[in-house]
Amino acid sequence: MNGRTDHIAERHDGNWHRDWDRRHAHFDHDRFFVFDNGFWFGLDAGFYPWDYLPYYADDYYPYDYYADSQPNDSSAPVYNGAPVADPTVTAVQTQLTQLGYYSGPVDGIFGPLTRDAVAKYQIAKHLDVTGSLSAQTLQAFGLPQPSAS
């Protein structure tokens, strides 16, 4: 928990849910649970422990790849801060809505609601939980892998 206790809603001893893998977060009764220091901690609704292993603080892109082979290429349009809808994200949001994991707008924007819904789906399907659209997750949705342009 890295010393943070401001999002803990409940605590259970280590023998609670013996069937759960202590190395991964689990979703139960509308909250995420993580194992730390011999206890299961239930986190506030809507809070997800992104710094809990195997999550990474810099894993905020909707895809697990870097397609930019020329990082100093200045021919790309300037980013003005407005999010741009992505057809793959729209397809994922649609499927997550149909499966009951997502209740936000189907707008093609990979925001925090989409990230949390993807993480819940990954947990339920026993995928690597990244909260992003990894190749493994896209395959589980039956969507094609994005290609680098």
NORSUL-V803564 format. One record per residue. RES is the residue in one letter. PSI is psi in degrees with one decimal (* if undefined). OMEGA is omega in radians with two decimals (999 if undefined). BURIAL is 1 if it has 24 or more other ideal C-beta (glycine too) atoms within 12 Angstrom, else 0. Layout:
# NORSUL-V803564
<<RES,PSI,OMEGA,BURIAL> <RES,PSI,OMEGA,BURIAL>>
This chain:
# NORSUL-V803564
<<M,-5.3,3.10,1> <N,34.7,3.08,0> <G,-4.3,-3.11,0> <R,128.6,3.11,0> <T,7.3,-3.05,0> <D,-8.2,-3.14,0> <H,16.8,-3.12,1> <I,123.4,-3.13,1> <A,-28.5,3.12,0> <E,160.7,-3.13,0> <R,137.0,3.12,0> <H,154.2,-3.13,1> <D,168.9,-3.03,0> <G,-19.1,3.14,0> <N,-6.0,3.11,0> <W,131.5,-3.10,0> <H,63.1,3.13,0> <R,-17.9,-3.12,0> <D,-6.8,-3.12,0> <W,143.3,3.06,0> <D,121.2,-3.06,0> <R,-12.6,-3.13,0> <R,-5.9,-3.07,0> <H,153.7,3.04,1> <A,151.3,3.12,1> <H,149.1,3.14,1> <F,125.2,-3.10,1> <D,133.8,3.12,0> <H,50.0,3.05,0> <D,26.2,3.03,0> <R,156.0,3.09,1> <F,143.5,3.09,1> <F,137.3,3.08,1> <V,152.2,3.14,1> <F,127.3,-3.13,1> <D,133.1,3.05,1> <N,35.7,3.08,0> <G,6.9,-3.13,0> <F,152.3,2.96,0> <W,126.7,3.12,1> <F,126.7,3.04,1> <G,126.7,-3.05,1> <L,156.6,3.11,1> <D,146.3,3.10,0> <A,132.8,3.13,0> <G,-8.8,3.13,0> <F,133.1,-3.13,1> <Y,133.4,-3.06,1> <P,77.4,-3.06,1> <W,-20.9,3.11,1> <D,4.7,3.09,0> <Y,129.9,-3.11,1> <L,139.2,0.14,0> <P,35.2,-3.10,0> <Y,154.9,-3.08,1> <Y,137.9,-3.08,0> <A,-29.1,-3.12,0> <D,10.5,-3.13,0> <D,70.4,-3.10,1> <Y,0.1,3.10,0> <Y,147.3,-3.13,0> <P,-12.8,3.12,1> <Y,150.2,3.13,1> <D,53.8,3.09,1> <Y,163.7,3.05,0> <Y,106.7,-3.04,0> <A,-10.1,-3.09,0> <D,102.1,-3.11,0> <S,-14.0,3.11,0> <Q,84.1,-3.03,0> <P,-21.3,-3.12,0> <N,10.5,3.11,0> <D,119.6,-3.09,0> <S,15.1,-3.14,0> <S,-8.1,-3.14,0> <A,151.6,3.09,0> <P,153.7,-3.13,0> <V,133.3,3.11,0> <Y,122.6,-3.08,0> <N,8.8,3.10,0> <G,-12.9,3.13,0> <A,128.6,3.13,0> <P,146.1,-3.13,0> <V,132.9,-3.14,0> <A,141.5,3.13,0> <D,130.2,-3.11,0> <P,-31.4,3.10,0> <T,-42.2,3.11,1> <V,-39.3,3.09,1> <T,-44.0,3.13,1> <A,-41.0,3.13,1> <V,-44.8,3.13,1> <Q,-39.9,3.12,1> <T,-47.0,3.14,0> <Q,-40.4,3.13,1> <L,-35.5,3.08,1> <T,-45.7,3.14,0> <Q,-31.8,-3.13,0> <L,-6.6,3.09,0> <G,11.7,-3.14,0> <Y,-19.1,-3.01,1> <Y,133.1,3.12,1> <S,13.1,3.13,0> <G,-173.6,3.13,1> <P,141.8,3.05,0> <V,87.9,-3.02,1> <D,-1.4,3.14,0> <G,7.7,3.13,0> <I,125.4,-3.12,0> <F,86.0,-3.12,1> <G,-170.1,-3.09,0> <P,-35.4,3.11,0> <L,-41.1,3.11,1> <T,-43.5,3.14,1> <R,-45.5,-3.14,1> <D,-39.3,3.12,1> <A,-40.6,3.10,1> <V,-42.6,3.13,1> <A,-42.0,3.10,1> <K,-42.4,3.11,1> <Y,-44.9,-3.13,1> <Q,-39.7,3.11,1> <I,-46.7,-3.11,1> <A,-33.4,-3.11,0> <K,6.4,3.13,0> <H,41.5,3.07,0> <L,169.4,3.02,1> <D,124.4,-3.05,1> <V,107.7,3.11,1> <T,-19.7,-3.06,1> <G,8.8,3.13,1> <S,170.7,-3.11,1> <L,75.6,3.11,1> <S,166.5,3.11,1> <A,-39.2,3.13,0> <Q,-40.8,-3.14,0> <T,-44.2,3.11,1> <L,-38.4,3.10,1> <Q,-40.3,3.12,0> <A,-33.4,3.09,0> <F,-10.1,-3.10,1> <G,26.9,-3.14,0> <L,149.4,3.13,1> <P,152.9,3.10,0> <Q,136.2,3.08,0> <P,144.7,-3.14,0> <S,147.1,3.09,0> <A,136.1,-3.12,0> <S,*,999,0>>
